[in-house]
Amino acid sequence: MGAAALSREVAGLEETRRIAMLGADTTALRMMCSAALVYIHSRGEADDRDSYLEKVKSGHFTYHRLDFTIEGVDALPGVAVVHGLMKGTVDVAGTRRDLDCRYLAVWALEEHAWRFRAYQATPIARDG
């Protein structure tokens, strides 16, 4: 697969993930997530696949708005590394938070399908 086709495919995966997060669709999220998922949140908390999905299911994380802007997709054998911007609004344990982050997402080929393997969000420092 060429670089442009891979970028389009990964952009579609990221959009599917965004929609599943907004809909708290843990069935869809489980299907796309690797069993080895490492999910590091913008404040440094970390989850594995099962703890993240439980937090989405229970309403600990309630996503109201999410916008992803992909700045690039780097292809390695069996791995796609996405970097971009994420803005949004989420309730975390009942507390509203605005998200304004740079993010890194890793998708890996597992059993001939792309799986969401790792995520790291970092807040963007703003002057003022």
Protein Blocks (a to p, Z undefined) as FASTA:
>chain_A
ZZklmmmmmmmmmmmmmmmmmnopaklmmmmpcfkbccddfkopacdfklmmmmmmnoma
ccfbdcdddfbdcddehiacddddddddddeehiacddddddddddddeehiacdfbdcd
dddddeZZ
